[in-house]
Amino acid sequence: MSLGADVVALLRQHRVGQNVTRLQKGPLWKDNDLVLPSEVGTPLEDTRIRIVFFRVCDRAAVPRIRPYDLRHSCASLLLAAGANPKVVAERLGHSSVALTLTTYSHVLPTLQKDAADTLDRMLRQVQ
């Protein structure tokens, strides 16, 4: 799966900070090769993830949503922006495009209008 250049840069920066923490913790660090580990390298507990995520939401002055809702937001935004549904399905790990389109059908009405407007413009150019 592809990642945008900004995301890659942020992940690289995060890795540098993580390496500093790893060195500071020494033998206390349990290397599980995780992107977002606990303070000692172990997997984060669900409760801890929610607490940190809500803190980030508060700092950003955005509504609190469940971390899992980020997945839904991503899919909705990509579909609304006209991303290929097959690509969105693959990013979500869905077994079929039909599942993605059924799950995110609330985004489709605006896509239908956009498609109709696009077809109108194309037909006007032919005349």
C-alpha positions in Angstrom: 0.0 0.0 0.0 1.3 3.5 -0.8 1.7 6.2 1.7 1.9 9.9 0.9 5.2 11.7 1.2 4.0 13.7 4.3 3.1 10.5 6.1 6.4 8.9 5.3 8.3 12.0 6.6 6.3 12.0 9.8 6.9 8.2 10.3 10.6 8.7 9.7 10.7 11.5 12.3 8.7 9.4 14.7 11.2 6.5 14.2 14.1 8.8 15.2 12.3 9.7 18.5 11.5 6.1 19.1 15.2 5.2 18.6 16.1 7.8 21.3 13.5 6.3 23.7 14.8 2.8 22.9 18.4 3.8 23.8 17.2 5.6 27.0 15.3 2.5 28.2 18.1 0.1 27.5 17.3 -3.4 28.7 13.8 -2.3 29.8 12.9 -1.9 26.1 11.0 -4.9 24.7 11.5 -4.6 20.9 8.3 -5.7 19.3 9.0 -3.7 16.1 5.8 -1.7 16.6 5.1 1.8 15.1 3.2 2.9 18.2 4.4 0.9 21.2 4.1 1.6 24.9 6.8 3.5 26.8 8.8 0.2 26.9 8.1 -1.2 23.4 5.2 -3.5 24.3 1.8 -3.3 22.5 -0.5 -0.5 23.7 -3.7 -1.5 25.5 -7.0 -0.3 24.0 -7.7 1.9 26.9 -4.3 3.7 26.6 -4.9 4.2 22.8 -8.3 5.8 23.5 -6.9 8.1 26.2 -4.0 9.3 24.0 -6.3 9.7 21.0 -8.9 11.7 22.9 -6.1 14.0 24.2 -5.0 14.6 20.6 -8.6 15.4 19.6 -8.9 17.8 22.5 -5.6 19.6 21.6 -6.8 19.8 17.9 -10.2 21.2 19.1 -12.0 18.5 17.1 -14.8 16.3 18.3 -13.9 13.1 20.0 -14.5 10.0 17.9 -13.4 6.4 18.5 -10.0 5.6 17.0 -11.8 3.0 14.8 -13.9 5.8 13.3 -10.8 7.1 11.6 -11.1 4.2 9.2 -14.6 5.2 8.4 -13.6 8.8 7.9 -10.8 7.9 5.6 -13.1 5.7 3.4 -15.8 8.4 3.3 -13.3 11.2 2.4 -11.6 9.1 -0.3 -14.9 8.1 -1.9 -16.3 11.6 -1.7 -13.1 12.9 -3.4 -13.7 10.4 -6.3 -11.1 7.8 -5.3 -11.5 4.5 -7.1 -13.7 2.3 -4.9 -11.5 -0.7 -5.7 -8.5 1.2 -4.2 -10.5 2.2 -1.2 -11.7 -1.4 -0.6 -8.0 -2.6 -0.8 -6.9 0.1 1.7 -9.6 -1.0 4.1 -8.9 -4.7 3.6 -12.4 -5.4 2.4 -12.9 -8.7 0.5 -14.9 -7.0 -2.2 -15.7 -3.6 -3.7 -19.4 -4.4 -3.1 -18.8 -4.5 0.7 -17.1 -1.1 0.6 -19.8 0.5 -1.6 -22.6 -1.0 0.6 -21.0 0.2 3.8 -20.3 3.7 2.5 -23.3 4.2 0.4 -24.2 7.3 2.3 -21.3 9.0 0.4 -22.7 7.9 -3.0 -25.6 10.4 -3.5 -23.2 13.3 -3.9 -21.1 11.1 -6.2 -24.1 10.4 -8.3 -24.7 14.2 -8.7 -21.1 14.8 -9.5 -21.2 12.0 -12.2 -24.4 13.5 -13.7 -22.7 17.0 -13.8 -19.6 15.5 -15.4 -21.6 13.7 -18.1 -23.5 17.0 -18.8 -20.3 18.8 -19.3 -18.9 16.1 -21.6 -22.1 16.1 -23.7 -22.1 19.8 -24.1 -18.6 19.7 -25.5 -19.7 17.2 -28.1 -22.4 19.5 -29.5 
